[in-house]
Structures are given as structure tokens and as C-alpha cells.
Amino acid sequence: MNKYAGHQITAQHARQAVRSARAQAVGTDAQLAPPGIPAALIADATDNTVLAAYLKDDDKDLSITIPKWDLVAPSRDPDKFILSVDDGKDELYSGEYTSDDESLFPLELKLDRARVRAWGDGPRTFKYTVERYNGALDESTELVLRLDTRPPYQDKPPTVFPVIPNVLDGNKGTVTVSLPDYTDRAPKDHVWVFWVKGVPEDPWSVEPVAKVEVTAADQSITIPVDKIEAIGNGGVNAFYVLLDKAGNVSHMSDYRQVGVALGAWPTVYEDPSVPLANDLLIDQEDVALGVEVHVKAFDNSDPLDEVQVTWGAYSSPWTPVGPPKFPMIFPIAGLDIWAAYGKETGAGSVDAHVTYSVRRGSVTMGTKAIDVAVNLERIGPVDPGPDPDPDWPDPINSKMLPALIQGKVSATDNVLTEADENQPAELSVDIDAAFQENDIVSFYWAGNHVAEADITLGAGQPGTTLTAEIPWSYIMGSGNGTVAVHYRVTRTDNPNPPQSPITNVAVDAIVLRPDAPAFDIPSGRYLNCSALWTPGGDHADDPAFRVQVPDLSVHGVKAGDTVTLKWRATTFDKETAIPAVDLEETIEVDATTVKGFIWRVQPYADHILPIDQADPADRDGYGYAHYEFELGGKTVRSLDAKAPVSINGPAGTCDLTRP
């Protein structure tokens, strides 16, 4: 049976010397057939180049096959077999075989992976010897294998393609790339050429557009026109890999960008536009709002065409036209506008060069340009730190002191109370010394320019305290609440007036006075005896004077709220109060009465008759009525309704018999 040991010979050199001596003594009877290798492992049978995958991949087995020799050794005395490499310097396998082992042939012996790696690249010679049972020594002819695990360029990326001319409709059928020569070029090397849009995440997922054998230095390779058309315009890159005949694959070369601009080109371009420069100037307020460059539609545009805008030294990213979306809008950052203006340019306007360019792929097809006047000159105090100020282009200059407001009567800083009603507010500000004579200081109340308060700085006024008044009409116009007050300073020929920080003024000076109620006076003037009776019918509360309360919902009164009604009277001549007639009543309004209702002053004997008796010299008097309600935690009082009262006649006072 098989006596094959399947192990490496460790004392290989000592045993080889003994076998050589025996061979010289006994002689060699015959030469055995060479070792073999499975055909599937060979890349090139002309020189037995082994496929690199079987040298690198631990999952693939590299095997040597041994043919059967004349196996006649008896079981008692086997033939002895040794496989070695490179003239016996490295013995790989040994074993013993008799005629009983014929079914094991041809032997397939797997080479140790670590040992193969240790050999490195180059030719390796394999042979085996058989020491027959009778002492004869046979030696095989050699099997020479070429081992190659290094790709072209080894561990470096191949040289990038030389510049490739722009590809247009006129030359798309003759596009070639030139393969740079390389020092380790060898017969049967191949090159795969890739022509891709953009930079793919996995280049191996892309199909090469050409696969050709490398046959010459600086070989020219044609890119098929159908592949060029299929990839189309827009950021095309060309690169390649090299493959040697052993199957080693080089690194990918660097990308060579190719300008591809197929199709009809635009022929008409309109100037770029800057809408905020329609007044012929970009100033600081425009920058704060946000400056944009608009690119209008151009003919023969393609969705993959790209547009880039420049403003001075700034260049926007290339932006695809995409679906029709003209005008294309490009925001320009304030700091880029400032950089183009330049802090060293001095005062006044400076032209900014504004352009846009159109490209297809990487081929520029056209440009248009305009100059835009820019004036960012600043006046007043300037922050000595970074230029521009950190809060630029905000027009508010934090170095300017805010204004101070006081009520004419209350004299409280930045507060106006009811005591200040109908009075102008007093304003003061410490104007910075950086301003100049003839600068104009303008004040704003709730965003409204108070033209009456403008101050033109005279000699010596910068650096002093200015005072002005805010007329009551402005205060009344903005109402109660928190009111923002600021000032601006303008200078002739400067478009960038700085603005002070906001002063918030708590205004509570406007007293809400709803319209007065109305007396129902049939006679048209006096509250007389006829006014005691409801026209057109009886009423249970007659006799009484009727007071019409108007719609209260306009003031925020709602159903469920209460309204207090008050009546009083005075004598006629001196309007001396007649306290005995005072009447006060609180009423809860509902959804109907909140829109208006009638209140009756009665009973007659208690609240009307005493008027006739208050002044013996003049029995007439005046009646007054008003209403009150709570709103926002404050009592709101209407204006007074006032009417003369005359309840006397030839027969005395009113006849209370119903008419």
C-alpha cells in the first residue's frame, strides 16, 4: 500500500549528498517524465507563466503533478520518491511507493503557500528523483515555471494620460489617448481604458471603453465614438489600468479631465444683472439685504451646462443649468463684496467686475461681464478690531450711543406715562466726535422719520449732547407699548448712513377714551319732561332719561365682561355738582348687549327731580353720563355725554301721568 509520507525533508542537504554519491556508484538507468501542473493554473503555456491569482490568493491551491513511473517495486521493498526545486536546493515532498500504489497516480502535490511566497518572483525549476528498490536512481526532466506577482508599475499608479484635446462634434470620431511608456512593459500586457463622468465611488463598477494589447511605446488608443456619445457632456475623466499576462493588475492611473462639449453651442448671451444695482449703486444697505447676480436664459442651453459667476476675486461653484430655471440666481456674500471693494481704496465708489461663464463639460463656451459701482465708505466711529466690523453690514453702529427719551411731565428715562399725555417727548443724545460739521442727525420714532427734529451739526457740535423734541402727533400715531427710537447720521455724497442702537421706550401716555354715550332727546336739545317717556309705547321703567351706550366690542369688551354706567348733574349757571342725583350701575353684557344697549336713569324722584330744586334762582341744570370698563388691568372711561336738563313748567315740575 501507499507508503507516502507527505512531509517536508528537514535534513535535505545531507540526504541529497548521499543520494548523489549513490547515483554515481550505481548509475542512472533512465530519465523520467517531467513534473506537471494543471493547465488551468497557467497564464501562458509558451513560458509556463503561472496565473498570479494562484500565487496570491490563499483560497486557491497551487499544485504540482507527478506522472506514474514503471512502478514494479514489491510491497516488501518500495521505490523512494523526492520532489525538489531549483536543483535540489529545496526538497518539497518525499514518499515511498510500491506496485500496490498505482491508483494514486498521477500524484497531485499542493505547495505550501508560505514557501511559495518566500521564493518571490522569477523562474523556478521542479524535478523529482526515484531511487528504485533495486538501487537504480532515476531523475526526471525539469519543469520550469515562471512566477510573477508584481503588476506593471509595481506599487505606484501609472502615469496619467497626456492632455486630451477637447471633444466636440467635429472631432468626436477621431478621439485617441496616448498610453505613456513604462519601464517594465512586457509582451502580452494589456491596457483597459475608462471614460467616465465625474469620479465614480467604485471605478471597477464601470465598464472599460477599450481593452487592447500593449504593443508599442506611447501607443495610441482610439475611444469609440458610440462610447463618447453614450457618456455625453459634463465632467468626463479618462484613466486606465495595466494587466500583465500573469493577471496582475496595476493601480489605476490618475484621472485626466477631458473637455467634452457635444451639441450646438450657445451663440447669444445677455449681460449679467444685479437687481439691487438698478439704482446704479451697491451700498451697505444693499449688502445687508443680500446682493444677487442673475443670469438670464441663453440659446442652445443643455441641462448639464454649468454656469459660474465671479465678483472681483470671488468665484461661485459651477452650477448646472438643470431643468429650465432661468434666471439663475447667485447670492454674493457680503465679505466677498467687501474684499472686492477693498479697504485701501479710500472713499467713494469703486467698480466691481462681475462676470459669468458657461461651460459644457470642462469646455468654456462663452462669458459676459459688467461693471457695478460699489460704495461701502463708512462714516462715524469705527471699531478698531477686525475690518470690517464683526456686525457689518448691519447698518447699526454699536459704537454710537443710543438716544435717551424722557416724558415732558414724568421726566423718567425711556418711559412715558399718562401724565405725559398730549405733550412732546424730550430727546437727548451724546453725538460721537467722529462725526463732522454739516452731518445731518435724523431721529426716528417707531420707524417714522421725525423731520421736525432733524439737526444739522454745526461747528463744535460733534462730541457734544444734542437735544430735540418728539411731537405728540408721532407718539399718538404709534400708540402705547414698546416703541423703538433711533437716529441716523447722513453726509452729503455718502450712501451709508450709520444707525444708532435702538432705544426701547415704554409708552403708556395715550389714554383710551371711548366715544361718549348719547342721550335720547325727542325735543332735540333739552332733557325735558317729554324725554322721560319711551317714544311709541310704554316701558316698565318709565319715567326715565334714556342713555344709548355704543358698540363696546370695538374696544375689546366681550360677552361676560361688566360695564359700569354713571350719571351725575350740576346746576346750570355755575355747574355746581348736585351729589344727591348721582347714579351708578354695573351691568354684565352678553353677545347682544356688547354691541350696544340703552341704560335708563331712574327712579325720577331720586335722580332727576332734585335738579329742579337745587338752585331756586335757576331751576335748570346739566346732566352727564359716561361708562367705564376694565381693559388690560386698567379702568377705561368714556367721554361724557352732556345735555341741559329742564323739567319745570307753568304748572310746576313734570306731570308723571303717562301721556
C-alpha positions in Angstrom: 0.0 0.0 0.0 1.0 3.6 -0.1 4.0 4.5 2.0 3.8 8.2 1.0 4.8 10.3 4.0 3.6 13.7 2.8 6.1 15.7 4.8 9.0 18.0 4.1 12.5 16.7 4.4 14.3 18.6 7.1 17.8 17.2 6.7 17.6 17.7 3.0 21.1 18.7 2.2 22.7 15.8 4.0 20.4 13.3 2.3 20.9 14.8 -1.1 24.7 14.4 -0.8 24.2 10.7 0.0 21.9 10.1 -3.0 24.3 11.9 -5.4 27.1 9.5 -4.2 24.8 6.5 -4.7 23.9 7.7 -8.2 27.5 7.9 -9.2 28.1 4.5 -7.8 25.1 2.7 -9.3 24.5 4.8 -12.4 21.2 6.2 -13.7 19.1 3.8 -15.6 16.6 6.2 -17.3 15.2 9.8 -17.3 11.7 10.1 -16.0 8.9 12.3 -17.5 8.9 15.9 -16.0 6.6 17.1 -13.2 3.4 18.7 -14.5 0.9 21.5 -13.5 -2.8 21.7 -14.2 -3.4 23.7 -17.4 -5.9 25.9 -15.6 -3.1 27.4 -13.5 -1.1 28.5 -16.5 -1.4 32.0 -18.0 1.0 31.5 -20.9 2.0 28.0 -21.9 4.9 29.2 -24.0 6.9 30.0 -20.9 4.7 28.4 -18.2 3.8 31.7 -16.6 1.6 30.9 -13.6 -1.6 32.8 -13.1 -0.9 35.4 -10.4 -4.1 34.5 -8.6 -2.7 31.1 -7.7 0.3 32.7 -6.2 -1.5 35.4 -4.2 -4.9 34.0 -3.2 -4.7 31.7 -0.2 -8.1 30.2 -1.2 -6.6 28.9 -4.5 -4.3 25.8 -4.5 -1.0 25.7 -6.4 -0.3 22.1 -7.2 2.4 20.0 -8.9 1.5 16.7 -10.6 3.8 13.7 -10.7 3.2 11.1 -13.5 3.4 7.4 -12.8 6.7 5.8 -13.5 7.3 2.0 -14.1 6.0 1.0 -10.7 7.2 -2.6 -10.1 8.6 -2.4 -6.6 7.3 -5.2 -4.4 5.5 -4.5 -1.2 8.5 -5.5 0.8 10.9 -3.0 -0.8 9.3 0.3 -2.1 10.7 2.9 -4.5 11.7 6.1 -2.8 10.5 9.4 -4.3 11.7 13.0 -3.7 10.3 16.3 -5.3 12.7 19.3 -5.2 13.0 22.8 -6.6 16.0 24.7 -8.1 18.4 21.8 -8.5 17.6 20.1 -5.2 18.2 23.2 -3.1 14.8 22.9 -1.6 13.1 19.5 -1.2 9.4 19.7 -1.2 8.0 16.2 -0.8 9.2 12.6 -0.3 7.4 9.3 -0.2 7.7 5.5 -0.8 5.6 3.6 -3.3 5.2 0.0 -4.5 3.3 -1.6 -7.3 0.3 -1.6 -5.0 0.0 2.2 -5.2 -0.6 2.6 -8.9 -4.1 4.0 -8.3 -2.7 7.1 -6.6 -1.1 8.4 -9.7 -0.7 10.9 -11.1 0.2 12.4 -7.7 -1.2 16.0 -7.0 1.0 17.7 -4.5 -0.1 21.1 -3.1 2.7 23.5 -2.5 3.0 25.2 0.9 1.8 28.9 0.5 4.4 30.4 2.8 7.2 28.6 0.9 5.9 29.9 -2.4 5.8 33.4 -1.2 9.3 33.1 0.1 10.6 32.2 -3.4 9.5 35.5 -4.8 9.2 36.2 -8.5 11.2 34.6 -11.2 11.7 31.1 -12.8 11.5 28.1 -10.6 12.8 24.6 -11.7 11.0 21.5 -10.4 12.1 17.9 -10.8 11.9 14.6 -8.9 14.1 11.5 -8.4 13.1 7.9 -7.8 15.5 5.6 -6.0 14.3 2.2 -7.1 14.0 -0.7 -4.8 17.0 -2.4 -6.6 19.3 0.6 -6.1 19.0 2.2 -9.5 18.4 6.1 -9.4 16.2 7.7 -11.9 15.8 11.5 -12.3 13.0 13.4 -14.1 13.4 16.1 -16.7 12.7 19.6 -15.4 9.5 21.6 -15.2 10.3 25.4 -15.3 7.5 27.7 -14.0 7.6 31.5 -14.3 6.3 33.1 -11.1 5.1 36.8 -11.4 3.2 38.6 -8.7 4.2 42.2 -9.5 1.9 44.3 -11.7 3.2 46.9 -14.1 4.4 50.0 -12.2 4.5 47.7 -9.1 3.2 49.7 -6.2 2.9 53.1 -8.0 0.0 54.4 -10.0 0.6 54.5 -13.7 1.5 57.8 -15.3 -1.6 59.9 -16.2 -2.7 60.2 -19.8 -1.2 63.2 -21.6 -3.6 66.1 -22.2 -6.5 65.1 -24.3 -7.9 67.8 -26.6 -11.5 69.0 -26.1 -14.0 66.7 -27.7 -16.5 68.5 -30.0 -18.9 67.4 -32.6 -16.3 68.0 -35.2 -13.7 65.6 -33.8 -15.6 63.1 -31.7 -14.9 60.3 -34.3 -11.2 60.6 -34.0 -10.5 60.8 -30.3 -7.4 59.0 -29.1 -5.4 58.7 -25.9 -1.7 58.1 -25.8 -0.5 55.4 -23.4 2.7 56.6 -21.6 5.5 54.1 -22.0 6.7 52.3 -18.8 10.0 50.6 -17.9 8.5 47.2 -17.1 6.4 46.9 -20.3 6.3 43.2 -21.3 4.8 41.2 -24.2 1.1 40.4 -23.8 0.5 43.3 -21.4 -3.0 44.7 -21.8 -4.5 48.1 -21.1 -8.1 48.9 -20.1 -9.2 52.4 -20.8 -12.0 54.0 -18.8 -14.1 57.1 -19.9 -16.4 58.1 -17.1 -18.5 61.0 -16.0 -17.3 62.5 -12.7 -15.4 60.4 -10.2 -17.2 57.1 -9.5 -17.2 55.7 -6.0 -16.1 52.3 -7.3 -14.2 52.7 -10.6 -14.3 48.9 -11.1 -18.1 49.1 -11.4 -17.6 51.0 -14.7 -17.1 49.1 -18.0 -13.9 50.0 -19.9 -14.4 51.7 -23.2 -11.4 49.9 -24.7 -9.4 46.7 -23.9 -6.3 46.4 -26.1 -2.9 44.6 -26.0 0.1 46.9 -25.4 2.2 46.5 -28.5 4.4 49.7 -28.6 5.8 52.6 -26.7 3.4 55.6 -26.4 0.7 53.5 -28.0 -2.3 55.4 -29.4 -5.7 54.0 -28.4 -9.0 55.1 -30.1 -12.0 55.9 -27.9 -15.1 54.6 -29.8 -17.5 57.4 -30.8 -20.5 55.5 -29.5 -18.9 55.4 -26.1 -18.2 59.1 -26.2 -21.8 59.9 -27.2 -23.2 57.5 -24.6 -21.3 59.2 -21.7 -22.0 62.6 -23.1 -21.0 66.0 -21.7 -20.2 67.1 -18.2 -17.1 66.3 -16.2 -15.6 63.4 -18.1 -12.5 61.8 -16.8 -10.1 59.3 -18.6 -7.9 56.8 -16.8 -6.5 53.3 -17.3 -5.1 50.2 -15.7 -2.5 47.8 -17.0 -2.7 44.0 -16.8 0.3 41.7 -17.4 -0.1 38.2 -18.8 0.0 36.6 -15.3 -3.2 38.5 -14.5 -1.5 41.1 -12.2 -3.5 44.4 -12.3 -1.8 47.7 -11.8 -3.1 50.6 -9.7 -5.5 52.9 -11.5 -3.8 55.9 -13.1 -4.7 59.4 -12.0 -7.7 61.0 -13.8 -7.2 63.1 -16.9 -10.1 65.5 -17.2 -11.5 65.7 -20.7 -13.5 68.6 -22.1 -16.5 67.2 -23.9 -18.9 69.7 -25.4 -21.2 68.0 -27.9 -24.2 69.6 -29.5 -25.0 73.1 -30.6 -23.3 75.8 -28.7 -24.9 78.9 -27.3 -24.5 82.0 -29.5 -26.3 84.8 -27.7 -25.6 85.8 -24.1 -27.2 88.6 -22.2 -25.3 90.7 -19.6 -25.5 89.5 -16.0 -27.8 91.6 -13.9 -27.6 92.8 -10.3 -31.2 93.8 -9.3 -30.1 95.9 -6.3 -27.8 97.9 -8.6 -30.8 99.1 -10.7 -30.2 102.5 -8.9 -26.7 102.3 -10.3 -25.0 101.6 -7.0 -24.5 98.9 -4.4 -24.3 100.3 -0.9 -24.1 98.9 2.6 -27.8 98.6 3.0 -27.9 96.6 -0.3 -25.3 94.2 1.1 -27.3 93.8 4.3 -30.3 92.9 2.3 -28.4 90.4 0.2 -26.8 91.0 -3.2 -27.6 88.6 -6.1 -26.3 88.2 -9.6 -28.9 87.0 -12.1 -28.0 85.1 -15.3 -30.7 85.2 -17.9 -31.6 82.4 -20.4 -29.2 81.8 -23.3 -29.9 79.8 -26.5 -29.0 76.1 -27.0 -28.6 75.6 -23.3 -28.2 72.0 -22.1 -29.3 70.8 -18.6 -25.7 69.7 -17.9 -24.2 73.0 -19.0 -22.7 74.8 -16.0 -22.6 78.5 -15.0 -20.1 80.2 -12.8 -20.3 83.8 -11.5 -17.4 85.9 -10.4 -17.4 89.1 -8.4 -13.9 90.6 -8.2 -11.7 87.7 -6.9 -14.7 85.6 -5.8 -15.9 82.7 -7.9 -19.0 80.8 -7.3 -19.2 77.0 -7.6 -20.0 75.7 -11.1 -23.8 75.3 -11.1 -25.7 73.1 -13.6 -28.4 74.8 -15.6 -30.6 71.8 -14.9 -34.3 72.0 -15.9 -35.2 75.4 -17.2 -34.8 77.7 -14.2 -33.7 81.0 -15.6 -32.8 83.4 -14.4 -30.2 81.5 -12.5 -29.6 83.3 -9.2 -26.2 83.5 -7.5 -26.0 85.1 -4.0 -22.8 87.1 -3.3 -21.6 87.1 0.3 -21.1 90.5 2.0 -17.5 89.8 2.8 -16.7 88.9 -0.8 -18.2 92.3 -1.9 -16.2 94.0 0.8 -13.0 92.3 -0.4 -13.6 93.4 -3.9 -14.3 97.0 -2.7 -11.0 97.0 -0.7 -10.4 98.9 2.5 -7.4 100.6 0.9 -9.3 102.1 -1.9 -10.3 105.2 0.1 -13.6 107.0 0.0 -16.2 106.9 -2.8 -17.4 104.4 -5.4 -15.4 101.6 -6.9 -16.3 99.5 -9.8 -16.6 95.7 -9.2 -16.1 93.5 -12.2 -19.0 91.0 -12.4 -18.9 88.1 -14.9 -20.5 84.8 -15.7 -19.1 82.0 -17.7 -20.8 79.0 -19.3 -19.1 75.6 -19.9 -20.1 72.3 -21.2 -18.1 69.6 -19.5 -14.9 71.5 -18.9 -15.1 73.5 -22.1 -15.8 77.1 -21.6 -18.3 78.3 -24.3 -18.8 81.9 -23.5 -18.6 84.7 -20.9 -20.3 88.0 -20.3 -19.3 90.8 -17.9 -20.4 94.1 -16.5 -19.0 96.6 -14.0 -21.1 97.5 -10.9 -20.5 100.7 -8.9 -20.0 99.9 -5.2 -19.7 102.4 -2.3 -19.1 101.0 1.2 -17.5 104.0 2.6 -18.2 104.3 6.4 -18.6 107.5 8.5 -18.7 108.0 12.2 -16.9 105.8 14.9 -15.4 102.6 13.5 -14.5 99.5 15.6 -10.7 99.3 15.7 -10.8 95.5 15.6 -11.3 93.3 12.5 -12.1 95.1 9.3 -15.0 95.2 8.6 -16.7 95.3 12.0 -18.0 91.9 13.1 -21.6 93.1 12.8 -21.1 94.6 9.3 -23.0 95.1 7.0 -25.7 95.7 9.6 -26.3 99.4 9.5 -26.5 99.6 13.3 -23.2 101.0 14.6 -22.7 99.7 18.1 -20.1 102.4 18.7 -22.8 105.1 18.6 -24.5 105.9 21.9 -28.3 105.3 21.9 -30.7 108.2 22.4 -32.4 109.0 25.7 -36.1 109.8 25.9 -38.0 111.5 28.8 -41.6 112.4 29.3 -42.3 116.1 29.5 -44.1 115.7 32.8 -43.0 112.4 34.2 -39.2 113.0 33.5 -38.5 109.3 33.6 -35.8 107.8 31.4 -37.3 106.0 28.4 -40.8 105.9 29.9 -43.9 108.0 29.0 -46.8 107.8 31.4 -50.4 109.1 31.3 -49.1 112.3 32.9 -47.3 113.0 29.6 -50.5 112.9 27.5 -50.6 115.5 24.8 -47.1 116.6 25.5 -44.0 116.2 23.3 -41.2 113.9 24.5 -37.8 115.2 25.2 -34.8 113.5 23.4 -31.1 113.8 24.1 -28.1 112.1 22.6 -24.3 112.3 23.0 -23.2 112.6 19.4 -19.8 110.9 18.7 -16.9 113.2 18.0 -16.1 111.2 14.8 -19.0 112.9 13.0 -18.4 116.2 11.2 -19.8 119.6 10.8 -22.8 119.6 8.3 -23.6 116.0 9.0 -27.4 115.6 9.5 -28.8 113.8 12.5 -32.2 112.4 11.9 -34.4 110.8 14.6 -36.9 108.0 14.1 -39.9 107.2 16.3 -41.4 103.7 15.7 -39.6 103.8 12.3 -41.1 107.1 11.3 -38.7 109.9 10.4 -39.4 112.9 12.8 -38.4 115.6 10.3 -39.2 118.4 12.8 -36.3 117.1 15.0 -33.6 117.0 12.3 -30.3 118.6 13.4 -27.5 119.8 11.1 -24.3 119.6 13.0 -22.7 123.0 13.4 -19.1 123.8 14.3 -18.2 122.3 17.6 -21.3 120.2 18.0 -19.7 116.7 17.2 -18.8 115.2 20.6 -21.5 117.2 22.5 -25.0 116.5 23.7 -27.8 117.2 21.3 -31.5 117.8 22.3 -34.7 117.6 20.4 -38.4 117.1 20.8 -40.7 114.4 19.5 -44.1 116.0 18.8 -47.2 114.4 20.4 -48.6 113.5 16.9 -45.8 110.9 16.4 -46.4 109.5 19.9 -50.1 109.3 19.4 -49.7 107.8 15.9 -47.7 104.8 17.2 -49.8 104.1 20.3 -49.0 102.7 23.6 -46.5 99.8 24.1 -42.7 99.4 23.5 -41.6 101.9 20.9 -38.2 101.7 19.1 -36.3 105.0 18.8 -33.0 105.5 16.9 -31.2 108.1 14.9 -29.2 108.1 11.7 -26.4 110.4 10.6 -26.1 111.3 6.9 -23.4 113.0 5.0 -23.6 114.5 1.5 -22.4 112.1 -1.2 -22.3 109.2 1.2 -24.9 106.4 0.8 -24.2 104.6 4.0 -25.7 106.5 7.0 -24.8 104.7 10.2 -27.7 104.0 12.6 -27.6 104.1 16.4 -28.5 101.2 18.6 -32.3 101.0 19.4 -33.7 102.7 22.4 -36.9 101.0 23.6 -39.3 103.4 25.1 -42.2 102.2 27.3 -45.1 104.3 26.2 -48.3 104.4 28.4 -49.2 108.1 27.7 -52.1 107.6 25.4 -55.3 107.3 27.4 -58.1 105.4 25.7 -61.3 107.5 25.7 -64.2 105.7 24.0 -66.9 107.8 22.4 -69.5 109.3 24.8 -72.9 107.6 25.2 -75.8 109.6 23.7 -79.0 110.9 25.4 -82.3 110.2 23.7 -83.8 113.7 23.5 -87.0 113.9 21.5 -87.0 117.7 21.6 -83.6 117.8 20.1 -81.9 119.9 22.9 -83.2 119.7 26.5 -83.7 116.7 28.6 -87.2 117.8 29.5 -90.5 116.2 30.5 -91.0 114.6 27.1 -87.6 112.9 27.3 -88.9 110.8 30.3 -91.2 108.7 28.2 -90.2 106.0 25.7 -91.4 107.0 22.2 -94.0 104.8 20.7 -95.1 102.8 23.8 -94.9 102.1 27.5 -91.9 100.9 29.3 -91.9 99.5 32.8 -89.0 101.7 33.9 -90.5 105.0 32.7 -90.3 107.8 33.6 -86.5 107.8 33.0 -83.9 109.5 30.9 -82.5 107.1 28.2 -78.8 106.8 27.6 -77.6 105.0 24.4 -74.3 103.0 25.0 -72.4 102.4 21.7 -70.8 99.2 20.5 -68.2 98.2 23.1 -66.7 95.2 21.2 -64.6 97.6 19.1 -62.6 98.2 22.3 -62.1 94.6 23.2 -65.1 94.2 25.5 -66.7 90.7 25.2 -69.7 88.8 26.4 -69.4 88.2 30.2 -67.5 91.4 30.9 -69.0 94.1 33.0 -69.7 97.8 32.2 -70.3 100.5 34.8 -72.7 103.3 33.9 -72.6 106.6 35.8 -75.0 109.6 35.9 -74.4 113.0 37.6 -75.8 116.5 37.4 -74.8 120.1 38.1 -76.6 123.5 38.4 -76.9 125.4 35.1 -75.1 128.7 35.8 -72.1 127.7 37.8 -72.2 123.9 37.1 -72.1 123.2 40.8 -72.4 119.4 41.5 -75.7 118.1 42.7 -74.5 114.9 44.6 -78.0 113.9 45.6 -78.8 112.7 42.0 -75.6 110.5 41.4 -76.4 107.1 40.0 -74.0 104.2 39.3 -74.9 100.8 37.9 -72.8 97.8 36.8 -74.1 95.6 34.0 -72.8 92.3 32.7 -73.0 92.4 28.9 -73.9 89.4 26.7 -73.4 88.7 23.0 -76.2 91.2 22.1 -75.7 94.0 24.5 -72.0 94.2 24.0 -72.9 95.6 20.6 -74.8 98.5 22.3 -77.8 99.0 24.6 -80.0 101.6 26.4 -79.4 102.4 30.0 -82.2 104.3 32.0 -81.7 106.9 34.6 -84.4 106.3 37.2 -86.3 106.5 39.6 -87.3 110.0 38.7 -87.7 111.2 42.2 -84.2 110.2 43.3 -82.0 111.0 40.3 -83.9 113.7 38.2 -86.3 115.7 40.3 -83.6 117.1 42.7 -82.1 119.0 39.7 -85.1 121.3 39.6 -84.8 122.0 43.3 -81.0 122.6 43.6 -80.9 126.3 42.7 -84.0 128.4 43.5 -82.7 131.1 41.2 -82.3 128.9 38.2 -84.3 125.6 38.2 -82.4 124.2 35.1 -79.2 122.2 35.2 -76.9 119.8 33.3 -77.0 116.0 33.2 -73.8 114.0 32.5 -73.5 110.2 31.6 -70.4 108.1 30.9 -69.5 104.4 31.1 -66.4 102.5 32.3 -64.9 99.1 31.8 -61.7 97.2 32.6 -59.1 96.6 29.9 -55.6 95.3 30.3 -55.7 95.8 34.0 -56.7 99.5 33.7 -60.1 101.3 34.0 -61.1 102.8 30.7 -63.5 105.8 31.0 -65.6 107.1 28.1 -66.0 110.7 27.2 -69.0 112.4 28.9 -72.4 112.8 27.3 -73.7 116.3 28.4 -77.2 117.8 28.0 -79.2 120.6 29.6 -82.0 119.4 31.9 -85.2 121.4 32.2 -88.1 119.7 34.0 -90.1 122.8 35.0 -93.2 124.5 33.5 -96.1 126.8 34.3 -97.7 124.2 36.5 -94.5 123.2 38.3 -92.4 120.1 37.5 -93.2 117.2 35.1 -96.6 115.6 35.2 -95.8 111.9 35.8 -99.1 110.8 34.4 -98.4 108.7 31.3 -99.2 110.7 28.2 
